[in-house]
């Protein structure tokens, strides 16, 4: 087993010293790992990710890493009337010395940025205004920006939120390919258990604060755990996709159950 690129040891965070978003959290991330962080709204998923990125300070414990981190936010706030290529080039900022004069290195940097855009199939948008892109296209550009930084760790905050099914599939497949082909460590937050099933090898469930459950997908993604996580009944359904057996998580919404029961009563 390879050495961890990030070690989280007894980590905890609280904004007020009373209510903890998480506490005593310990886990390792290695190259090739994909970690899904699941939890309901307001549970602290983004807070945890920002702590891992070094954007927020832990209240307790520590995070150790000797590797560089690329952070892809859920929202890219503000107005940035820059071409897409310039947005991606921003990911190279730490590689460019202050006061450096133009040189052949500029061509190398541009090539790296274009290669990053190619990896997310966005090269044709290189000269387009970033603000004119759709939400899904912006998300792909931000992932390209993180890739251009040549980071060993990628942290993505709800990368498939508000995307249609096709773009969700594109982003999830991209994360899987990045982990496998580039041998990077990836952690991402999501509301969707099926996203974890699709690409993750490990899962962190953020249950009632500050309790968390961490482990492999098979051991953690149980109906009981997910029902406790979302306070909604869920069922795991297995089916054949050609010759491949797959699993999907399906919520059993209470109102739908009541409506179904009411319909049955009326027909009897």
C-alpha positions in Angstrom: 0.0 0.0 0.0 1.4 3.4 -1.0 2.1 6.2 1.5 -0.8 8.6 2.2 -0.7 11.9 0.4 -2.9 13.4 3.1 -3.4 12.2 6.7 -6.2 13.5 8.8 -5.7 12.9 12.5 -8.3 13.5 15.2 -9.6 16.5 13.2 -12.5 18.6 14.4 -14.1 21.9 13.5 -16.5 24.2 15.4 -17.4 27.8 14.5 -18.6 28.6 18.1 -16.8 26.1 20.3 -20.2 24.4 21.1 -21.6 22.8 18.0 -19.1 20.7 16.1 -19.5 20.0 12.4 -17.1 17.0 12.9 -14.8 15.8 15.6 -12.1 13.1 16.1 -12.0 12.4 12.4 -9.1 10.2 11.3 -8.5 8.9 7.8 -5.9 8.7 5.0 -6.0 9.6 1.4 -3.6 7.9 -1.1 -2.9 8.3 -4.8 -5.7 6.7 -6.8 -8.2 7.0 -4.0 -11.7 8.5 -4.6 -13.4 9.6 -1.4 -17.1 10.6 -1.4 -18.3 12.8 1.5 -22.1 12.5 2.0 -24.4 14.4 4.3 -27.6 16.5 4.4 -27.8 20.2 3.9 -25.9 22.2 6.5 -24.1 19.3 7.9 -20.6 20.6 7.3 -19.5 18.9 4.1 -18.2 22.1 2.6 -16.6 23.1 5.9 -14.7 19.8 6.0 -13.5 20.2 2.4 -12.3 23.7 3.0 -10.4 22.5 6.1 -8.8 19.8 3.9 -7.8 22.5 1.4 -6.3 24.7 4.1 -8.9 27.5 3.6 -10.3 27.0 7.1 -8.4 26.3 10.3 -9.2 23.2 12.3 -10.5 23.6 15.8 -8.7 20.4 16.9 -6.4 17.8 15.4 -4.3 18.2 12.4 -4.0 17.5 8.6 -0.7 16.5 7.2 0.3 16.6 3.6 3.4 17.3 1.6 1.6 17.4 -1.7 -0.1 20.3 -3.5 -3.9 20.6 -3.4 -6.3 21.7 -6.1 -9.7 23.0 -4.9 -12.7 23.2 -7.1 -15.5 25.2 -5.4 -19.2 24.6 -5.8 -19.7 28.2 -6.9 -17.2 30.5 -8.6 -18.5 33.8 -7.1 -18.1 37.1 -8.7 -17.9 38.3 -12.3 -14.9 37.2 -14.2 -15.0 38.4 -17.8 -11.9 36.4 -18.8 -11.5 33.9 -21.6 -11.7 30.3 -20.5 -8.0 29.8 -21.2 -7.1 32.6 -18.8 -9.2 31.0 -16.1 -7.3 27.7 -16.6 -4.0 29.6 -16.6 -4.8 30.9 -13.1 -4.2 27.3 -11.9 -0.5 27.7 -12.8 0.0 30.8 -10.6 2.1 29.0 -8.0 4.5 27.8 -10.7 5.3 31.2 -12.1 7.9 33.2 -10.2 7.2 36.9 -9.4 8.7 39.4 -11.9 9.6 36.6 -14.3 10.1 37.9 -17.9 8.4 36.2 -20.8 10.3 33.1 -22.1 9.8 29.8 -23.7 8.3 28.7 -20.4 5.2 30.7 -21.4 4.6 28.3 -24.3 5.0 25.4 -22.0 2.4 26.8 -19.6 0.0 27.5 -22.4 0.4 23.9 -23.6 -0.3 22.5 -20.1 -3.4 24.7 -19.9 -4.7 23.5 -23.3 -3.9 19.9 -22.4 -6.0 20.4 -19.2 -8.9 21.8 -21.3 -8.5 18.8 -23.7 -8.9 16.4 -20.7 -12.3 17.8 -20.0 -13.2 18.2 -23.7 -13.4 22.0 -23.5 -10.6 23.2 -25.9 -13.1 24.7 -28.3 -14.2 27.1 -25.6 -10.6 28.4 -24.9 -11.3 31.9 -26.3 -14.9 32.2 -25.0 -15.9 34.4 -22.1 -16.1 32.3 -19.0 -19.3 34.1 -17.9 -21.1 33.0 -21.0 -20.7 29.3 -20.2 -23.4 27.1 -18.7 -23.1 25.9 -15.1 -21.9 22.5 -16.3 -19.3 24.0 -18.7 -18.0 26.3 -15.9 -17.6 23.3 -13.6 -15.5 21.5 -16.3 -13.3 24.6 -16.7 -12.7 24.8 -13.0 -11.7 21.2 -13.0 -9.3 21.9 -15.8 -7.9 24.8 -13.8 -7.1 22.4 -10.9 -5.5 19.9 -13.3 -3.3 22.6 -14.9 -1.9 23.2 -11.4 -0.4 19.6 -11.5 -1.7 18.9 -8.0 -1.5 15.5 -6.3 -4.8 16.0 -4.5 -8.1 17.3 -5.9 -10.9 18.5 -3.6 -14.3 19.1 -5.3 -17.2 20.7 -3.6 -20.4 19.2 -5.0 -19.0 19.0 -8.6 -22.1 17.5 -10.1 -24.7 19.7 -8.3 -27.3 21.4 -10.5 -26.1 19.4 -13.6 -28.3 17.4 -15.9 -27.8 13.6 -16.0 -25.5 13.7 -19.0 -23.2 16.3 -17.4 -23.3 14.4 -14.1 -22.1 11.3 -15.9 -19.4 13.4 -17.7 -18.0 14.8 -14.4 -18.2 11.5 -12.6 -16.4 9.7 -15.4 -13.8 12.4 -15.4 -13.1 12.1 -11.7 -12.7 8.3 -12.1 -10.3 8.7 -15.0 -8.3 11.4 -13.2 -7.8 9.1 -10.2 -6.9 6.1 -12.3 -4.9 7.5 -15.2 -3.2 10.4 -13.4 -2.9 8.6 -10.1 -4.3 11.5 -8.1 -6.2 11.4 -4.8 -9.7 12.8 -5.0 -12.2 13.8 -2.3 -15.6 15.2 -3.3 -18.8 16.2 -1.5 -22.3 15.2 -2.8 -25.9 14.8 -1.8 -26.3 11.9 -4.2 -25.5 8.4 -2.8 -25.5 7.1 -6.4 -22.5 9.3 -7.2 -20.6 7.6 -4.5 -21.6 4.2 -5.9 -20.5 5.3 -9.3 -16.9 6.3 -8.6 -15.9 6.2 -5.0 -13.8 3.5 -3.2 -14.4 5.0 0.2 -17.2 7.0 1.8 -17.5 9.4 4.7 -21.0 9.8 6.1 -21.6 12.9 8.1 -24.4 11.8 10.5 -25.8 13.7 13.4 -23.1 16.2 14.4 -20.4 15.5 15.2 -20.7 11.8 14.4 -19.2 10.4 11.2 -18.8 6.9 9.7 -15.9 6.2 7.3 -15.2 3.0 5.4 -15.4 1.2 2.1 -18.5 1.7 -0.1 -19.8 -1.8 0.5 -19.4 -1.5 4.3 -20.8 2.0 4.7 -23.5 2.4 2.1 -26.2 0.4 3.8 -29.9 1.2 3.8 -29.8 1.7 7.5 -26.9 4.1 7.4 -28.3 6.1 4.6 -31.8 6.3 6.2 -30.1 7.6 9.4 -28.1 10.1 7.3 -31.0 11.6 5.4 -33.9 10.8 7.8 -35.7 9.3 4.8 -36.3 5.6 4.0 -34.0 4.3 1.2 -33.7 1.0 -0.6 -30.7 -0.5 -2.5 -31.8 -2.1 -5.8 -29.6 -4.4 -7.8 -30.1 -4.9 -11.5 -28.2 -6.2 -14.6 -26.7 -3.7 -17.0 -25.9 -6.1 -19.8 -23.6 -8.6 -18.1 -22.7 -6.2 -15.2 -24.6 -6.2 -11.9 -25.1 -2.7 -10.6 -26.7 -1.2 -7.5 -28.8 2.0 -7.2 -30.0 3.9 -4.2 -33.7 4.8 -4.3 -35.4 7.1 -1.8 -38.9 6.1 -0.6 -40.5 9.4 -0.2 -43.2 9.5 2.6 -45.7 11.7 0.7 -45.5 9.3 -2.3 -46.2 6.4 0.1 -49.2 8.2 1.6 -50.5 9.1 -1.9 -50.2 5.4 -3.0 -52.0 4.2 0.2 -54.8 6.7 -0.4 -55.2 5.6 -4.0 -55.4 1.9 -2.9 -58.1 2.8 -0.3 -60.2 4.6 -2.9 -60.1 1.7 -5.3 -61.1 -0.9 -2.7 
